[in-house]
């Protein structure tokens, strides 16, 4: 049961930022995104990856690695659209 709960939580976490990525791509604007929040989440997720490596827990490592990739994508989009908006 707990493995299923962990896998479900990991799946929800892994894909939680995808709707935001799609919205930014659709609207071509990241104006409402908070840079501090993105950086804080990225730092926290990076620490979770380190913790997962320490525990050798594939679920923690995988879920947080996918989440970090989506956060990096959001950061790239944030700076890309911020640069375009400042032109």
mmCIF file as gemmi writes it, N, C-alpha and C atoms, coordinates in Angstrom:
data_model
loop_
_atom_site.group_PDB
_atom_site.id
_atom_site.type_symbol
_atom_site.label_atom_id
_atom_site.label_alt_id
_atom_site.label_comp_id
_atom_site.label_asym_id
_atom_site.label_entity_id
_atom_site.label_seq_id
_atom_site.pdbx_PDB_ins_code
_atom_site.Cartn_x
_atom_site.Cartn_y
_atom_site.Cartn_z
_atom_site.occupancy
_atom_site.B_iso_or_equiv
_atom_site.pdbx_formal_charge
_atom_site.auth_seq_id
_atom_site.auth_asym_id
_atom_site.pdbx_PDB_model_num
ATOM 1 N N . UNK Axp A 1 ? 0.83 -1.207 0 1 0 ? 1 A 1
ATOM 2 C CA . UNK Axp A 1 ? 0 0 0 1 0 ? 1 A 1
ATOM 3 C C . UNK Axp A 1 ? 0.867 1.261 0 1 0 ? 1 A 1
ATOM 4 N N . UNK Axp A 2 ? 1.909 1.305 0.846 1 0 ? 2 A 1
ATOM 5 C CA . UNK Axp A 2 ? 2.728 2.51 0.946 1 0 ? 2 A 1
ATOM 6 C C . UNK Axp A 2 ? 3.54 2.738 -0.313 1 0 ? 2 A 1
ATOM 7 N N . UNK Axp A 3 ? 3.914 1.659 -0.987 1 0 ? 3 A 1
ATOM 8 C CA . UNK Axp A 3 ? 4.642 1.795 -2.256 1 0 ? 3 A 1
ATOM 9 C C . UNK Axp A 3 ? 3.73 2.447 -3.299 1 0 ? 3 A 1
ATOM 10 N N . UNK Axp A 4 ? 2.463 2.069 -3.319 1 0 ? 4 A 1
ATOM 11 C CA . UNK Axp A 4 ? 1.491 2.659 -4.25 1 0 ? 4 A 1
ATOM 12 C C . UNK Axp A 4 ? 1.28 4.137 -3.925 1 0 ? 4 A 1
ATOM 13 N N . UNK Axp A 5 ? 1.181 4.457 -2.645 1 0 ? 5 A 1
ATOM 14 C CA . UNK Axp A 5 ? 1.03 5.857 -2.241 1 0 ? 5 A 1
ATOM 15 C C . UNK Axp A 5 ? 2.264 6.663 -2.673 1 0 ? 5 A 1
ATOM 16 N N . UNK Axp A 6 ? 3.44 6.102 -2.449 1 0 ? 6 A 1
ATOM 17 C CA . UNK Axp A 6 ? 4.679 6.77 -2.854 1 0 ? 6 A 1
ATOM 18 C C . UNK Axp A 6 ? 4.767 6.971 -4.352 1 0 ? 6 A 1
ATOM 19 N N . UNK Axp A 7 ? 4.415 5.964 -5.112 1 0 ? 7 A 1
ATOM 20 C CA . UNK Axp A 7 ? 4.439 6.068 -6.58 1 0 ? 7 A 1
ATOM 21 C C . UNK Axp A 7 ? 3.415 7.082 -7.083 1 0 ? 7 A 1
ATOM 22 N N . UNK Axp A 8 ? 2.242 7.097 -6.461 1 0 ? 8 A 1
ATOM 23 C CA . UNK Axp A 8 ? 1.214 8.067 -6.844 1 0 ? 8 A 1
ATOM 24 C C . UNK Axp A 8 ? 1.673 9.489 -6.541 1 0 ? 8 A 1
ATOM 25 N N . UNK Axp A 9 ? 2.23 9.688 -5.354 1 0 ? 9 A 1
ATOM 26 C CA . UNK Axp A 9 ? 2.752 11.009 -4.979 1 0 ? 9 A 1
ATOM 27 C C . UNK Axp A 9 ? 3.866 11.43 -5.933 1 0 ? 9 A 1
ATOM 28 N N . UNK Axp A 10 ? 4.751 10.519 -6.266 1 0 ? 10 A 1
ATOM 29 C CA . UNK Axp A 10 ? 5.856 10.817 -7.18 1 0 ? 10 A 1
ATOM 30 C C . UNK Axp A 10 ? 5.335 11.209 -8.556 1 0 ? 10 A 1
ATOM 31 N N . UNK Axp A 11 ? 4.354 10.489 -9.053 1 0 ? 11 A 1
ATOM 32 C CA . UNK Axp A 11 ? 3.787 10.789 -10.375 1 0 ? 11 A 1
ATOM 33 C C . UNK Axp A 11 ? 3.122 12.159 -10.385 1 0 ? 11 A 1
ATOM 34 N N . UNK Axp A 12 ? 2.347 12.448 -9.356 1 0 ? 12 A 1
ATOM 35 C CA . UNK Axp A 12 ? 1.694 13.764 -9.285 1 0 ? 12 A 1
ATOM 36 C C . UNK Axp A 12 ? 2.729 14.882 -9.213 1 0 ? 12 A 1
ATOM 37 N N . UNK Axp A 13 ? 3.769 14.676 -8.434 1 0 ? 13 A 1
ATOM 38 C CA . UNK Axp A 13 ? 4.825 15.678 -8.293 1 0 ? 13 A 1
ATOM 39 C C . UNK Axp A 13 ? 5.592 15.858 -9.604 1 0 ? 13 A 1
ATOM 40 N N . UNK Axp A 14 ? 5.94 14.756 -10.239 1 0 ? 14 A 1
ATOM 41 C CA . UNK Axp A 14 ? 6.733 14.817 -11.479 1 0 ? 14 A 1
ATOM 42 C C . UNK Axp A 14 ? 6.068 15.671 -12.544 1 0 ? 14 A 1
ATOM 43 N N . UNK Axp A 15 ? 4.777 15.57 -12.647 1 0 ? 15 A 1
ATOM 44 C CA . UNK Axp A 15 ? 4.079 16.242 -13.741 1 0 ? 15 A 1
ATOM 45 C C . UNK Axp A 15 ? 3.32 17.487 -13.3 1 0 ? 15 A 1
ATOM 46 N N . UNK Axp A 16 ? 3.558 17.938 -12.081 1 0 ? 16 A 1
ATOM 47 C CA . UNK Axp A 16 ? 2.8 19.064 -11.544 1 0 ? 16 A 1
ATOM 48 C C . UNK Axp A 16 ? 3.08 20.388 -12.244 1 0 ? 16 A 1
ATOM 49 N N . UNK Axp A 17 ? 4.255 20.555 -12.832 1 0 ? 17 A 1
ATOM 50 C CA . UNK Axp A 17 ? 4.584 21.825 -13.479 1 0 ? 17 A 1
ATOM 51 C C . UNK Axp A 17 ? 4.305 21.824 -14.98 1 0 ? 17 A 1
ATOM 52 N N . UNK Axp A 18 ? 3.928 20.696 -15.527 1 0 ? 18 A 1
ATOM 53 C CA . UNK Axp A 18 ? 3.646 20.629 -16.962 1 0 ? 18 A 1
ATOM 54 C C . UNK Axp A 18 ? 2.522 21.572 -17.391 1 0 ? 18 A 1
ATOM 55 N N . UNK Axp A 19 ? 1.418 21.668 -16.637 1 0 ? 19 A 1
ATOM 56 C CA . UNK Axp A 19 ? 0.37 22.618 -17.045 1 0 ? 19 A 1
ATOM 57 C C . UNK Axp A 19 ? 0.886 24.057 -17.128 1 0 ? 19 A 1
ATOM 58 N N . UNK Axp A 20 ? 1.779 24.429 -16.219 1 0 ? 20 A 1
ATOM 59 C CA . UNK Axp A 20 ? 2.34 25.779 -16.249 1 0 ? 20 A 1
ATOM 60 C C . UNK Axp A 20 ? 3.233 25.971 -17.471 1 0 ? 20 A 1
ATOM 61 N N . UNK Axp A 21 ? 4.01 24.965 -17.802 1 0 ? 21 A 1
ATOM 62 C CA . UNK Axp A 21 ? 4.858 25.029 -19.006 1 0 ? 21 A 1
ATOM 63 C C . UNK Axp A 21 ? 3.983 25.209 -20.236 1 0 ? 21 A 1
ATOM 64 N N . UNK Axp A 22 ? 2.924 24.414 -20.35 1 0 ? 22 A 1
ATOM 65 C CA . UNK Axp A 22 ? 2.022 24.516 -21.507 1 0 ? 22 A 1
ATOM 66 C C . UNK Axp A 22 ? 1.353 25.886 -21.569 1 0 ? 22 A 1
ATOM 67 N N . UNK Axp A 23 ? 0.979 26.43 -20.409 1 0 ? 23 A 1
ATOM 68 C CA . UNK Axp A 23 ? 0.335 27.744 -20.377 1 0 ? 23 A 1
ATOM 69 C C . UNK Axp A 23 ? 1.301 28.83 -20.857 1 0 ? 23 A 1
ATOM 70 N N . UNK Axp A 24 ? 2.53 28.782 -20.395 1 0 ? 24 A 1
ATOM 71 C CA . UNK Axp A 24 ? 3.521 29.773 -20.828 1 0 ? 24 A 1
ATOM 72 C C . UNK Axp A 24 ? 3.756 29.672 -22.332 1 0 ? 24 A 1
ATOM 73 N N . UNK Axp A 25 ? 3.872 28.459 -22.835 1 0 ? 25 A 1
ATOM 74 C CA . UNK Axp A 25 ? 4.081 28.28 -24.281 1 0 ? 25 A 1
ATOM 75 C C . UNK Axp A 25 ? 2.878 28.786 -25.07 1 0 ? 25 A 1
ATOM 76 N N . UNK Axp A 26 ? 1.681 28.57 -24.552 1 0 ? 26 A 1
ATOM 77 C CA . UNK Axp A 26 ? 0.466 28.997 -25.243 1 0 ? 26 A 1
ATOM 78 C C . UNK Axp A 26 ? 0.316 30.521 -25.23 1 0 ? 26 A 1
ATOM 79 N N . UNK Axp A 27 ? 0.546 31.118 -24.058 1 0 ? 27 A 1
ATOM 80 C CA . UNK Axp A 27 ? 0.347 32.568 -23.933 1 0 ? 27 A 1
ATOM 81 C C . UNK Axp A 27 ? 1.587 33.367 -24.326 1 0 ? 27 A 1
ATOM 82 N N . UNK Axp A 28 ? 2.716 32.677 -24.453 1 0 ? 28 A 1
ATOM 83 C CA . UNK Axp A 28 ? 3.999 33.318 -24.763 1 0 ? 28 A 1
ATOM 84 C C . UNK Axp A 28 ? 4.336 34.394 -23.729 1 0 ? 28 A 1
ATOM 85 N N . UNK Axp A 29 ? 4.022 34.088 -22.474 1 0 ? 29 A 1
ATOM 86 C CA . UNK Axp A 29 ? 4.289 35.022 -21.385 1 0 ? 29 A 1
ATOM 87 C C . UNK Axp A 29 ? 4.521 34.255 -20.089 1 0 ? 29 A 1
ATOM 88 N N . UNK Axp A 30 ? 5.555 34.681 -19.364 1 0 ? 30 A 1
ATOM 89 C CA . UNK Axp A 30 ? 5.825 34.12 -18.044 1 0 ? 30 A 1
ATOM 90 C C . UNK Axp A 30 ? 5.742 35.219 -16.995 1 0 ? 30 A 1
ATOM 91 N N . UNK Axp A 31 ? 5.015 36.267 -17.331 1 0 ? 31 A 1
ATOM 92 C CA . UNK Axp A 31 ? 4.914 37.455 -16.489 1 0 ? 31 A 1
ATOM 93 C C . UNK Axp A 31 ? 4.438 37.147 -15.072 1 0 ? 31 A 1
ATOM 94 N N . UNK Axp A 32 ? 3.54 36.202 -14.916 1 0 ? 32 A 1
ATOM 95 C CA . UNK Axp A 32 ? 2.975 35.915 -13.6 1 0 ? 32 A 1
ATOM 96 C C . UNK Axp A 32 ? 3.801 34.92 -12.782 1 0 ? 32 A 1
ATOM 97 N N . UNK Axp A 33 ? 4.888 34.435 -13.341 1 0 ? 33 A 1
ATOM 98 C CA . UNK Axp A 33 ? 5.734 33.481 -12.629 1 0 ? 33 A 1
ATOM 99 C C . UNK Axp A 33 ? 6.621 34.218 -11.633 1 0 ? 33 A 1
ATOM 100 N N . UNK Axp A 34 ? 6.823 33.627 -10.471 1 0 ? 34 A 1
ATOM 101 C CA . UNK Axp A 34 ? 7.702 34.187 -9.455 1 0 ? 34 A 1
ATOM 102 C C . UNK Axp A 34 ? 9.074 33.529 -9.566 1 0 ? 34 A 1
ATOM 103 N N . UNK Axp A 35 ? 10.088 34.329 -9.873 1 0 ? 35 A 1
ATOM 104 C CA . UNK Axp A 35 ? 11.449 33.803 -9.983 1 0 ? 35 A 1
ATOM 105 C C . UNK Axp A 35 ? 11.916 33.229 -8.645 1 0 ? 35 A 1
ATOM 106 N N . UNK Axp A 36 ? 11.605 33.908 -7.554 1 0 ? 36 A 1
ATOM 107 C CA . UNK Axp A 36 ? 12.016 33.419 -6.232 1 0 ? 36 A 1
ATOM 108 C C . UNK Axp A 36 ? 11.418 32.043 -5.959 1 0 ? 36 A 1
ATOM 109 N N . UNK Axp A 37 ? 10.149 31.864 -6.304 1 0 ? 37 A 1
ATOM 110 C CA . UNK Axp A 37 ? 9.496 30.573 -6.101 1 0 ? 37 A 1
ATOM 111 C C . UNK Axp A 37 ? 10.16 29.49 -6.935 1 0 ? 37 A 1
ATOM 112 N N . UNK Axp A 38 ? 10.439 29.779 -8.198 1 0 ? 38 A 1
ATOM 113 C CA . UNK Axp A 38 ? 11.084 28.792 -9.069 1 0 ? 38 A 1
ATOM 114 C C . UNK Axp A 38 ? 12.461 28.405 -8.54 1 0 ? 38 A 1
ATOM 115 N N . UNK Axp A 39 ? 13.227 29.384 -8.079 1 0 ? 39 A 1
ATOM 116 C CA . UNK Axp A 39 ? 14.563 29.103 -7.548 1 0 ? 39 A 1
ATOM 117 C C . UNK Axp A 39 ? 14.49 28.328 -6.23 1 0 ? 39 A 1
ATOM 118 N N . UNK Axp A 40 ? 13.527 28.687 -5.391 1 0 ? 40 A 1
ATOM 119 C CA . UNK Axp A 40 ? 13.361 27.985 -4.12 1 0 ? 40 A 1
ATOM 120 C C . UNK Axp A 40 ? 12.946 26.528 -4.351 1 0 ? 40 A 1
ATOM 121 N N . UNK Axp A 41 ? 12 26.318 -5.239 1 0 ? 41 A 1
ATOM 122 C CA . UNK Axp A 41 ? 11.567 24.951 -5.551 1 0 ? 41 A 1
ATOM 123 C C . UNK Axp A 41 ? 12.701 24.144 -6.166 1 0 ? 41 A 1
ATOM 124 N N . UNK Axp A 42 ? 13.455 24.76 -7.073 1 0 ? 42 A 1
ATOM 125 C CA . UNK Axp A 42 ? 14.579 24.065 -7.712 1 0 ? 42 A 1
ATOM 126 C C . UNK Axp A 42 ? 15.619 23.654 -6.675 1 0 ? 42 A 1
ATOM 127 N N . UNK Axp A 43 ? 15.898 24.526 -5.729 1 0 ? 43 A 1
ATOM 128 C CA . UNK Axp A 43 ? 16.858 24.208 -4.667 1 0 ? 43 A 1
ATOM 129 C C . UNK Axp A 43 ? 16.345 23.066 -3.793 1 0 ? 43 A 1
ATOM 130 N N . UNK Axp A 44 ? 15.084 23.145 -3.414 1 0 ? 44 A 1
ATOM 131 C CA . UNK Axp A 44 ? 14.495 22.094 -2.583 1 0 ? 44 A 1
ATOM 132 C C . UNK Axp A 44 ? 14.486 20.745 -3.278 1 0 ? 44 A 1
ATOM 133 N N . UNK Axp A 45 ? 14.12 20.745 -4.551 1 0 ? 45 A 1
ATOM 134 C CA . UNK Axp A 45 ? 14.075 19.497 -5.323 1 0 ? 45 A 1
ATOM 135 C C . UNK Axp A 45 ? 15.49 18.933 -5.492 1 0 ? 45 A 1
ATOM 136 N N . UNK Axp A 46 ? 16.466 19.803 -5.69 1 0 ? 46 A 1
ATOM 137 C CA . UNK Axp A 46 ? 17.86 19.347 -5.797 1 0 ? 46 A 1
ATOM 138 C C . UNK Axp A 46 ? 18.301 18.666 -4.501 1 0 ? 46 A 1
ATOM 139 N N . UNK Axp A 47 ? 17.911 19.237 -3.377 1 0 ? 47 A 1
ATOM 140 C CA . UNK Axp A 47 ? 18.251 18.616 -2.096 1 0 ? 47 A 1
ATOM 141 C C . UNK Axp A 47 ? 17.54 17.275 -1.911 1 0 ? 47 A 1
ATOM 142 N N . UNK Axp A 48 ? 16.306 17.18 -2.394 1 0 ? 48 A 1
ATOM 143 C CA . UNK Axp A 48 ? 15.596 15.898 -2.354 1 0 ? 48 A 1
ATOM 144 C C . UNK Axp A 48 ? 16.329 14.839 -3.177 1 0 ? 48 A 1
ATOM 145 N N . UNK Axp A 49 ? 16.875 15.258 -4.325 1 0 ? 49 A 1
ATOM 146 C CA . UNK Axp A 49 ? 17.636 14.312 -5.153 1 0 ? 49 A 1
ATOM 147 C C . UNK Axp A 49 ? 18.855 13.806 -4.375 1 0 ? 49 A 1
ATOM 148 N N . UNK Axp A 50 ? 19.579 14.725 -3.734 1 0 ? 50 A 1
ATOM 149 C CA . UNK Axp A 50 ? 20.734 14.318 -2.924 1 0 ? 50 A 1
ATOM 150 C C . UNK Axp A 50 ? 20.315 13.366 -1.806 1 0 ? 50 A 1
ATOM 151 N N . UNK Axp A 51 ? 19.204 13.67 -1.155 1 0 ? 51 A 1
ATOM 152 C CA . UNK Axp A 51 ? 18.691 12.814 -0.086 1 0 ? 51 A 1
ATOM 153 C C . UNK Axp A 51 ? 18.316 11.433 -0.643 1 0 ? 51 A 1
ATOM 154 N N . UNK Axp A 52 ? 17.672 11.416 -1.804 1 0 ? 52 A 1
ATOM 155 C CA . UNK Axp A 52 ? 17.32 10.146 -2.437 1 0 ? 52 A 1
ATOM 156 C C . UNK Axp A 52 ? 18.549 9.336 -2.806 1 0 ? 52 A 1
ATOM 157 N N . UNK Axp A 53 ? 19.601 10.018 -3.264 1 0 ? 53 A 1
ATOM 158 C CA . UNK Axp A 53 ? 20.856 9.32 -3.577 1 0 ? 53 A 1
ATOM 159 C C . UNK Axp A 53 ? 21.454 8.714 -2.305 1 0 ? 53 A 1
ATOM 160 N N . UNK Axp A 54 ? 21.405 9.469 -1.218 1 0 ? 54 A 1
ATOM 161 C CA . UNK Axp A 54 ? 21.912 8.972 0.055 1 0 ? 54 A 1
ATOM 162 C C . UNK Axp A 54 ? 21.148 7.72 0.495 1 0 ? 54 A 1
ATOM 163 N N . UNK Axp A 55 ? 19.823 7.768 0.337 1 0 ? 55 A 1
ATOM 164 C CA . UNK Axp A 55 ? 18.987 6.621 0.732 1 0 ? 55 A 1
ATOM 165 C C . UNK Axp A 55 ? 18.965 5.511 -0.311 1 0 ? 55 A 1
ATOM 166 N N . UNK Axp A 56 ? 19.485 5.815 -1.511 1 0 ? 56 A 1
ATOM 167 C CA . UNK Axp A 56 ? 19.413 4.892 -2.652 1 0 ? 56 A 1
ATOM 168 C C . UNK Axp A 56 ? 17.957 4.539 -2.959 1 0 ? 56 A 1
ATOM 169 N N . UNK Axp A 57 ? 17.098 5.587 -2.954 1 0 ? 57 A 1
ATOM 170 C CA . UNK Axp A 57 ? 15.667 5.426 -3.184 1 0 ? 57 A 1
ATOM 171 C C . UNK Axp A 57 ? 15.326 5.911 -4.59 1 0 ? 57 A 1
ATOM 172 N N . UNK Axp A 58 ? 15.063 4.952 -5.476 1 0 ? 58 A 1
ATOM 173 C CA . UNK Axp A 58 ? 14.812 5.271 -6.889 1 0 ? 58 A 1
ATOM 174 C C . UNK Axp A 58 ? 13.578 6.155 -7.076 1 0 ? 58 A 1
ATOM 175 N N . UNK Axp A 59 ? 12.57 5.988 -6.246 1 0 ? 59 A 1
ATOM 176 C CA . UNK Axp A 59 ? 11.351 6.788 -6.389 1 0 ? 59 A 1
ATOM 177 C C . UNK Axp A 59 ? 11.657 8.26 -6.095 1 0 ? 59 A 1
ATOM 178 N N . UNK Axp A 60 ? 12.362 8.513 -5.004 1 0 ? 60 A 1
ATOM 179 C CA . UNK Axp A 60 ? 12.706 9.897 -4.653 1 0 ? 60 A 1
ATOM 180 C C . UNK Axp A 60 ? 13.605 10.501 -5.72 1 0 ? 60 A 1
ATOM 181 N N . UNK Axp A 61 ? 14.591 9.764 -6.173 1 0 ? 61 A 1
ATOM 182 C CA . UNK Axp A 61 ? 15.533 10.267 -7.181 1 0 ? 61 A 1
ATOM 183 C C . UNK Axp A 61 ? 14.815 10.567 -8.494 1 0 ? 61 A 1
ATOM 184 N N . UNK Axp A 62 ? 14.025 9.634 -8.975 1 0 ? 62 A 1
ATOM 185 C CA . UNK Axp A 62 ? 13.346 9.799 -10.266 1 0 ? 62 A 1
ATOM 186 C C . UNK Axp A 62 ? 12.324 10.927 -10.224 1 0 ? 62 A 1
ATOM 187 N N . UNK Axp A 63 ? 11.475 10.917 -9.219 1 0 ? 63 A 1
ATOM 188 C CA . UNK Axp A 63 ? 10.422 11.937 -9.134 1 0 ? 63 A 1
ATOM 189 C C . UNK Axp A 63 ? 11.022 13.335 -9.077 1 0 ? 63 A 1
ATOM 190 N N . UNK Axp A 64 ? 12.03 13.514 -8.27 1 0 ? 64 A 1
ATOM 191 C CA . UNK Axp A 64 ? 12.612 14.833 -8.118 1 0 ? 64 A 1
ATOM 192 C C . UNK Axp A 64 ? 13.484 15.227 -9.303 1 0 ? 64 A 1
ATOM 193 N N . UNK Axp A 65 ? 14.085 14.267 -9.978 1 0 ? 65 A 1
ATOM 194 C CA . UNK Axp A 65 ? 14.855 14.572 -11.194 1 0 ? 65 A 1
ATOM 195 C C . UNK Axp A 65 ? 13.937 15.068 -12.307 1 0 ? 65 A 1
ATOM 196 N N . UNK Axp A 66 ? 12.814 14.401 -12.505 1 0 ? 66 A 1
ATOM 197 C CA . UNK Axp A 66 ? 11.854 14.842 -13.517 1 0 ? 66 A 1
ATOM 198 C C . UNK Axp A 66 ? 11.29 16.211 -13.135 1 0 ? 66 A 1
ATOM 199 N N . UNK Axp A 67 ? 10.994 16.394 -11.858 1 0 ? 67 A 1
ATOM 200 C CA . UNK Axp A 67 ? 10.49 17.684 -11.386 1 0 ? 67 A 1
ATOM 201 C C . UNK Axp A 67 ? 11.525 18.78 -11.622 1 0 ? 67 A 1
ATOM 202 N N . UNK Axp A 68 ? 12.792 18.489 -11.355 1 0 ? 68 A 1
ATOM 203 C CA . UNK Axp A 68 ? 13.853 19.48 -11.572 1 0 ? 68 A 1
ATOM 204 C C . UNK Axp A 68 ? 13.972 19.845 -13.05 1 0 ? 68 A 1
ATOM 205 N N . UNK Axp A 69 ? 13.844 18.878 -13.925 1 0 ? 69 A 1
ATOM 206 C CA . UNK Axp A 69 ? 13.891 19.159 -15.369 1 0 ? 69 A 1
ATOM 207 C C . UNK Axp A 69 ? 12.755 20.101 -15.756 1 0 ? 69 A 1
ATOM 208 N N . UNK Axp A 70 ? 11.565 19.863 -15.228 1 0 ? 70 A 1
ATOM 209 C CA . UNK Axp A 70 ? 10.442 20.749 -15.558 1 0 ? 70 A 1
ATOM 210 C C . UNK Axp A 70 ? 10.648 22.142 -14.962 1 0 ? 70 A 1
ATOM 211 N N . UNK Axp A 71 ? 11.255 22.232 -13.789 1 0 ? 71 A 1
ATOM 212 C CA . UNK Axp A 71 ? 11.546 23.543 -13.201 1 0 ? 71 A 1
ATOM 213 C C . UNK Axp A 71 ? 12.618 24.282 -13.994 1 0 ? 71 A 1
ATOM 214 N N . UNK Axp A 72 ? 13.606 23.564 -14.485 1 0 ? 72 A 1
ATOM 215 C CA . UNK Axp A 72 ? 14.627 24.189 -15.343 1 0 ? 72 A 1
ATOM 216 C C . UNK Axp A 72 ? 13.971 24.692 -16.623 1 0 ? 72 A 1
ATOM 217 N N . UNK Axp A 73 ? 13.058 23.907 -17.19 1 0 ? 73 A 1
ATOM 218 C CA . UNK Axp A 73 ? 12.327 24.361 -18.377 1 0 ? 73 A 1
ATOM 219 C C . UNK Axp A 73 ? 11.551 25.644 -18.072 1 0 ? 73 A 1
ATOM 220 N N . UNK Axp A 74 ? 10.912 25.695 -16.913 1 0 ? 74 A 1
ATOM 221 C CA . UNK Axp A 74 ? 10.189 26.911 -16.519 1 0 ? 74 A 1
ATOM 222 C C . UNK Axp A 74 ? 11.142 28.094 -16.37 1 0 ? 74 A 1
ATOM 223 N N . UNK Axp A 75 ? 12.301 27.884 -15.807 1 0 ? 75 A 1
ATOM 224 C CA . UNK Axp A 75 ? 13.284 28.961 -15.67 1 0 ? 75 A 1
ATOM 225 C C . UNK Axp A 75 ? 13.757 29.462 -17.031 1 0 ? 75 A 1
ATOM 226 N N . UNK Axp A 76 ? 13.998 28.535 -17.943 1 0 ? 76 A 1
ATOM 227 C CA . UNK Axp A 76 ? 14.406 28.922 -19.304 1 0 ? 76 A 1
ATOM 228 C C . UNK Axp A 76 ? 13.304 29.748 -19.958 1 0 ? 76 A 1
ATOM 229 N N . UNK Axp A 77 ? 12.066 29.287 -19.857 1 0 ? 77 A 1
ATOM 230 C CA . UNK Axp A 77 ? 10.938 30.024 -20.43 1 0 ? 77 A 1
ATOM 231 C C . UNK Axp A 77 ? 10.763 31.379 -19.755 1 0 ? 77 A 1
ATOM 232 N N . UNK Axp A 78 ? 10.951 31.428 -18.454 1 0 ? 78 A 1
ATOM 233 C CA . UNK Axp A 78 ? 10.829 32.683 -17.707 1 0 ? 78 A 1
ATOM 234 C C . UNK Axp A 78 ? 11.803 33.724 -18.27 1 0 ? 78 A 1
ATOM 235 N N . UNK Axp A 79 ? 13.071 33.351 -18.387 1 0 ? 79 A 1
ATOM 236 C CA . UNK Axp A 79 ? 14.077 34.3 -18.874 1 0 ? 79 A 1
ATOM 237 C C . UNK Axp A 79 ? 13.908 34.605 -20.363 1 0 ? 79 A 1
ATOM 238 N N . UNK Axp A 80 ? 13.488 33.606 -21.133 1 0 ? 80 A 1
ATOM 239 C CA . UNK Axp A 80 ? 13.269 33.816 -22.564 1 0 ? 80 A 1
ATOM 240 C C . UNK Axp A 80 ? 12.168 34.85 -22.798 1 0 ? 80 A 1
ATOM 241 N N . UNK Axp A 81 ? 11.032 34.658 -22.159 1 0 ? 81 A 1
ATOM 242 C CA . UNK Axp A 81 ? 9.909 35.574 -22.374 1 0 ? 81 A 1
ATOM 243 C C . UNK Axp A 81 ? 10.113 36.922 -21.674 1 0 ? 81 A 1
ATOM 244 N N . UNK Axp A 82 ? 10.892 36.932 -20.603 1 0 ? 82 A 1
ATOM 245 C CA . UNK Axp A 82 ? 11.23 38.199 -19.97 1 0 ? 82 A 1
ATOM 246 C C . UNK Axp A 82 ? 12.099 39.037 -20.911 1 0 ? 82 A 1
ATOM 247 N N . UNK Axp A 83 ? 13.025 38.373 -21.583 1 0 ? 83 A 1
ATOM 248 C CA . UNK Axp A 83 ? 13.897 39.06 -22.538 1 0 ? 83 A 1
ATOM 249 C C . UNK Axp A 83 ? 13.092 39.61 -23.712 1 0 ? 83 A 1
ATOM 250 N N . UNK Axp A 84 ? 12.159 38.819 -24.225 1 0 ? 84 A 1
ATOM 251 C CA . UNK Axp A 84 ? 11.311 39.258 -25.337 1 0 ? 84 A 1
ATOM 252 C C . UNK Axp A 84 ? 10.442 40.442 -24.915 1 0 ? 84 A 1
ATOM 253 N N . UNK Axp A 85 ? 9.893 40.382 -23.688 1 0 ? 85 A 1
ATOM 254 C CA . UNK Axp A 85 ? 9.012 41.453 -23.216 1 0 ? 85 A 1
ATOM 255 C C . UNK Axp A 85 ? 9.76 42.769 -23.018 1 0 ? 85 A 1
ATOM 256 N N . UNK Axp A 86 ? 11.055 42.687 -22.767 1 0 ? 86 A 1
ATOM 257 C CA . UNK Axp A 86 ? 11.826 43.913 -22.515 1 0 ? 86 A 1
ATOM 258 C C . UNK Axp A 86 ? 12.291 44.585 -23.813 1 0 ? 86 A 1
ATOM 259 N N . UNK Axp A 87 ? 12.04 43.977 -24.938 1 0 ? 87 A 1
ATOM 260 C CA . UNK Axp A 87 ? 12.441 44.57 -26.223 1 0 ? 87 A 1
ATOM 261 C C . UNK Axp A 87 ? 11.545 45.707 -26.601 1 0 ? 87 A 1
